[in-house]
Amino acid sequence: MDTVGKALDDWRRERPDLDASPIGVFGRLRHVAELSRQELEAFLAPYDLTPKSFDVLANLRRGGPPYRKTPSELAESSLLSSGAMTGRLDALERQGLIRRSPHPNDRRVMFAELTQVGLGLIDDVFARHLANEETLLAGLSAEQRTQVIDGLMLLQRSIETAVAGRAVAPPRRPRRTSRSSS
């Protein structure tokens, strides 16, 4: 039995009054996320890329010619701070995969754009990345993939709705009761 299944069995035994089924969802989700993160890191290492640098290169590439965006645009589409994006761009520029160029009409704005080397690398690595992910999904039929995608979309919406509702009305904290030693 897997560790999540074991945890569920343990909780059913120890606290049968509670529904521990959320552990089945979130425990497996975390486990799958960790496995996929490790796999992506291992896959990208021979190319001297990290998942973060790969994300920036892919972001620039999928934007289409001339394959350039401002650091703010990159940060926004990656959900990062501009400071974190600056560090990524510095590293990619040192590798010769991007170059920075000034905006023609606003000296305060710089573009990050793929170099020819960066474009060639991301085109090659992205195709291999998709083939690698195809291998990881080989155990699922087309129907099962659709079910997973649909289920994850439902989960995402459920979490977003719950978080949005919590932002409106924060949950009440349980009251602490003090026990006197009388």
Contacts in CASP RR format, 6 or more apart in sequence:
PFRMAT RR
TARGET T0000
AUTHOR 0000-0000-0000
METHOD contacts of the structure
MODEL  1
MDTVGKALDDWRRERPDLDASPIGVFGRLRHVAELSRQELEAFLAPYDLT
PKSFDVLANLRRGGPPYRKTPSELAESSLLSSGAMTGRLDALERQGLIRR
SPHPNDRRVMFAELTQVGLGLIDDVFARHLANEETLLAGLSAEQRTQVID
GLMLLQRSIETAVAGRAVAPPRRPRRTSRSSS
1 9 0 8 1.000
3 31 0 8 1.000
4 23 0 8 1.000
4 24 0 8 1.000
4 27 0 8 1.000
4 28 0 8 1.000
4 31 0 8 1.000
5 24 0 8 1.000
7 20 0 8 1.000
7 23 0 8 1.000
7 27 0 8 1.000
8 20 0 8 1.000
8 21 0 8 1.000
8 23 0 8 1.000
8 24 0 8 1.000
11 18 0 8 1.000
11 20 0 8 1.000
11 23 0 8 1.000
12 20 0 8 1.000
25 155 0 8 1.000
29 155 0 8 1.000
36 136 0 8 1.000
37 51 0 8 1.000
39 132 0 8 1.000
39 136 0 8 1.000
40 51 0 8 1.000
40 54 0 8 1.000
40 129 0 8 1.000
41 50 0 8 1.000
41 51 0 8 1.000
43 128 0 8 1.000
43 129 0 8 1.000
43 132 0 8 1.000
44 50 0 8 1.000
44 51 0 8 1.000
44 54 0 8 1.000
44 125 0 8 1.000
47 121 0 8 1.000
47 125 0 8 1.000
48 95 0 8 1.000
49 57 0 8 1.000
49 121 0 8 1.000
49 125 0 8 1.000
52 88 0 8 1.000
53 88 0 8 1.000
53 91 0 8 1.000
53 92 0 8 1.000
53 97 0 8 1.000
54 122 0 8 1.000
54 125 0 8 1.000
54 129 0 8 1.000
55 78 0 8 1.000
56 74 0 8 1.000
56 78 0 8 1.000
56 85 0 8 1.000
56 88 0 8 1.000
56 89 0 8 1.000
56 92 0 8 1.000
56 98 0 8 1.000
56 112 0 8 1.000
57 92 0 8 1.000
57 97 0 8 1.000
57 98 0 8 1.000
57 114 0 8 1.000
57 118 0 8 1.000
57 121 0 8 1.000
57 122 0 8 1.000
57 125 0 8 1.000
58 122 0 8 1.000
58 126 0 8 1.000
59 69 0 8 1.000
59 74 0 8 1.000
59 77 0 8 1.000
59 78 0 8 1.000
60 67 0 8 1.000
60 68 0 8 1.000
60 69 0 8 1.000
60 74 0 8 1.000
60 98 0 8 1.000
60 112 0 8 1.000
60 113 0 8 1.000
60 114 0 8 1.000
60 122 0 8 1.000
61 67 0 8 1.000
61 114 0 8 1.000
61 119 0 8 1.000
61 122 0 8 1.000
61 123 0 8 1.000
61 126 0 8 1.000
63 69 0 8 1.000
66 113 0 8 1.000
67 113 0 8 1.000
67 114 0 8 1.000
67 119 0 8 1.000
68 101 0 8 1.000
68 111 0 8 1.000
68 112 0 8 1.000
68 113 0 8 1.000
68 114 0 8 1.000
69 77 0 8 1.000
69 111 0 8 1.000
69 112 0 8 1.000
69 113 0 8 1.000
70 103 0 8 1.000
70 109 0 8 1.000
70 110 0 8 1.000
70 111 0 8 1.000
70 112 0 8 1.000
71 82 0 8 1.000
71 85 0 8 1.000
71 86 0 8 1.000
71 89 0 8 1.000
71 110 0 8 1.000
71 112 0 8 1.000
72 82 0 8 1.000
74 80 0 8 1.000
74 85 0 8 1.000
74 89 0 8 1.000
74 112 0 8 1.000
75 81 0 8 1.000
75 82 0 8 1.000
75 83 0 8 1.000
75 84 0 8 1.000
75 85 0 8 1.000
78 85 0 8 1.000
80 88 0 8 1.000
89 98 0 8 1.000
89 100 0 8 1.000
89 112 0 8 1.000
92 98 0 8 1.000
92 112 0 8 1.000
93 99 0 8 1.000
93 100 0 8 1.000
93 112 0 8 1.000
96 115 0 8 1.000
96 117 0 8 1.000
96 118 0 8 1.000
97 114 0 8 1.000
97 115 0 8 1.000
97 117 0 8 1.000
97 118 0 8 1.000
97 121 0 8 1.000
97 122 0 8 1.000
98 112 0 8 1.000
98 113 0 8 1.000
98 114 0 8 1.000
98 115 0 8 1.000
98 118 0 8 1.000
99 112 0 8 1.000
99 113 0 8 1.000
99 115 0 8 1.000
100 110 0 8 1.000
100 111 0 8 1.000
100 112 0 8 1.000
100 113 0 8 1.000
101 110 0 8 1.000
101 111 0 8 1.000
101 113 0 8 1.000
102 109 0 8 1.000
102 110 0 8 1.000
102 111 0 8 1.000
103 109 0 8 1.000
103 110 0 8 1.000
103 111 0 8 1.000
114 122 0 8 1.000
137 145 0 8 1.000
140 148 0 8 1.000
END
